[in-house]
Amino acid sequence: MKTSRITAIFCLFTGCSIALLWVMLLAAGQVSELRSEPLRISMHMGSEFILALLLIASGILWLRENKRALLCYAFTCGMLVYSTINATGYYAELSSWLIAATLLLIGFADLFLFFLMRNR
């Protein structure tokens, strides 16, 4: 399987997962920060949804072999790395080590794919 197709699948899966996670958390009423820190969490959720949309756009661009795919992915890659580092700290504070480790793996996979695609 071509590296661009693997990257596209990673982007599409990760983008959809982020969006669905937030929808599920909101639907289940598990975002307690909406009461205690509504502005901060709203801005955070907004950035997460933008990240999800950009990941999905990157995946579509890779599948279409669009020449702008790498540029879009480079920007999105930086957003995802920041997001995974930030979320890792959040879950580590809660002693949710499995989630924290999973997030770190996602961040490393993102960087690995970016460096593969950058050199193609």
Secondary structure by P-SEA (a helix, b strand, c coil): ccaaaaaaaaaaaaaaaaaaaaaaaaaacccccccccaaaaaaaaaaaaaaaaaaaaaaaaaaacccaaaaaaaaaaaaaaaaaaaaaaaaaaacaaaaaaaaaaaaaaaaaaaaaaaac
